[in-house]
Amino acid sequence: MAETADLKSLALRVLQRDTTRDSKRDSLSREYLAVDAAPRQQIRGVSLSRFPRDETPRLPPPSAFAPSFAALERQCPDGIEVVHWRQAVQDARRFLADWGQQAEALGWTSNDLFGLAPVPDELRSSYRRLSRYDMTGLVWLLRGRSAVALTQSAAAIQSSTGAVTIYRCYDKPALGPVGDSLEDYR
């Protein structure tokens, strides 16, 4: 019987040793994962280990854009259809995660990103606030597309077909390309 008790006590000691070793290794692994997660989050604002494939990361926006983004998330602006507002919130979240720091460093303003034409005194059902390209911010024009480049005065937006559209912060044509205004012919 003494042999059996010794085997049991030995097995218990081995089990305790292994449990202690495993718990130390698990805590070390968690620490390494936590340390490793931060750099991975900085790669275009997305950590593959934390976000499913099509989910947009919910990182805090840069301080220059935080109040405007919070206001956009809180409420749909007047004269905007709810479907466009929801898409703009999702696009803004993705843009700020990918490009927010760079946009802030390049001097982009909240109006450049979230701007909208003023609401007329009498809001008619036919009024389309997003029809004023010259007063519309970049986020409203993304419409599910991605920004692929950003400069001090422009952003390149790529569609799913690969076509690239250039959005300009300044000198936006109010009427479209050259030739749409009599002023162009002087």
N, C-alpha and C positions, 0 to 999 in steps of 0.2 A: 504494500500500500504506500510505502514511503516513496517508491518510484513514481507512482501515479500522481501523488501530490507534487512532486518535483516537476513532472512534465506539465502539469496544469499551471504551476506558478511560472515556469519558464515560458510557456505559451502566452500567459497573461502579460509577462514582462515584454516579450517580443511584440505583442499586439499594442501595448502602451507605447513602446518605442516607435513603432511604425506610425501610429496615430499622431504622435507628437511631431515626428519628422514630416508627415504628410501635411499637417496643419501649418507647420512653418513654411513648407514649400508652397502651399496654396496662398498664404498671406504674401510671400515674396512674389509669387506670380501675379497676384492682384496689384501689388505695388508696381511691378514692371509694366503691367498693362496700363495702369493709370499714368505712368510716366510716358509710355509709348503713345498713348492716345492723344496727348496734346499736339505733338508734331504732325500726326496724321490728320488732325482736324484743321491744320493750317494749310493743307494742300487743297486749294480752291474752296476752302470752307467746308469740306465734306469728309467725314470719317466713314469709310465703308463698313466698319464694324458696328457703327451705331445707327445707321440709317438704311432702311430697305431701299431697293433699287430706285424707285421713282418718288420717294418721299423727299420733300424739300427740307433742308436743315433749319432748325429754329435757333439760330445763333443771334445774340444781341446785335442790333445794327450799330454802325458807327455813331458816335454821339451827335455828329452834325445832322444826321437823318433820323435819329430816334424819335423826336416828337412828331414829325410828319408821318413816319411809318406807323406809330402808335395810333394817331388820329385816323389814318387810312384803315387800319385793322378794326378799329372800334365801330365805324359807321360808314355806310355807303353814301358818297357825296350826292347832293341833289343833281338831278339831270343825268345820272349815270344808271344804266341798267344793272341789276344785281349780278347778272352773269359776268358782265365786264368788270365789275368791282371785285368779285371773287377771284377772277383770273389775275387782276392787277395785284391783289394781295399776295397771291402765290408767286407771281413774277417778281414782285418787289422783294419778297423773302429770299428767293433764289439769287436775284441780282445782288442784293446786299451781302449775301454770304460769299458770293464769288468775286464781286467787284467793289463792294462798299468801301473798303479801306483805300483802294486806289482812287476811287471817285472822290473821296474826301481829300486825299492828298493832291489831286489834280485841280481842286477848287470847284467841283460840281456843287450846286446848291440843291436844296430841297425842291425848289421850283423846277430846276432842270430835270429832276427825277419824277416828281409827283404833281407838277403843275397842271392846272385845268383852266379853261376859259371861265370868266365870271358868269354867274347865273343871272339871266335877265330878270327884271322885276316881275314880268308876267311869264311864267314858265308854261309853255305850250307843249302838248303831247308830241308834236313833231320836232321839238328842239332836240338836237343831238350835241351834247357838250363836247364829245370827242371828235366832232367833225372839224374843229379848229386846230389843225396841225401846228400852226404857228404858236399856239398857247398850250400845247399838250406836252407833258413830261414824258420822258423815256419809258417809264414803267407802264404807262397806259398803251404804249405802242408795241410792247413786246408780244403780247397776245399769245403766250405760250412758247415763243421763240427764245433763243438764247443770245445774249451778248457775247461776242467772240473777241472783241478788241475794244479798248477804251483809250482815248487821248484826252487832252485838256478841253477840246471843243467838240468832240464827236464820239459816237459809239457805233460799232458795226454789229448788226443784228443778222443772225443766220437763220434761215427757215429750214424746215425739214428736208426740202429739196436741194439745199445747198446754196440757194440764192442769198446774196448779202445785200442788206439795205443799210444805208448810212443815215444815222440820226445826228443832226447838228444842234448843239446847245444854242448857238448864236446865229444870227442872220438866216433864220428859217424863212423860206419863201411863204408869204401869206396866201399867194394865189397859185403856187405851183411853179413849174419850170419857166424859163425865159420865154416870153411870147404871150404869156397869159395876161399881161398888163400893158396898157398903152404907154406906161412909163418906160418900158423896155425899148421902145422904138425911137426915143428921142436921142 
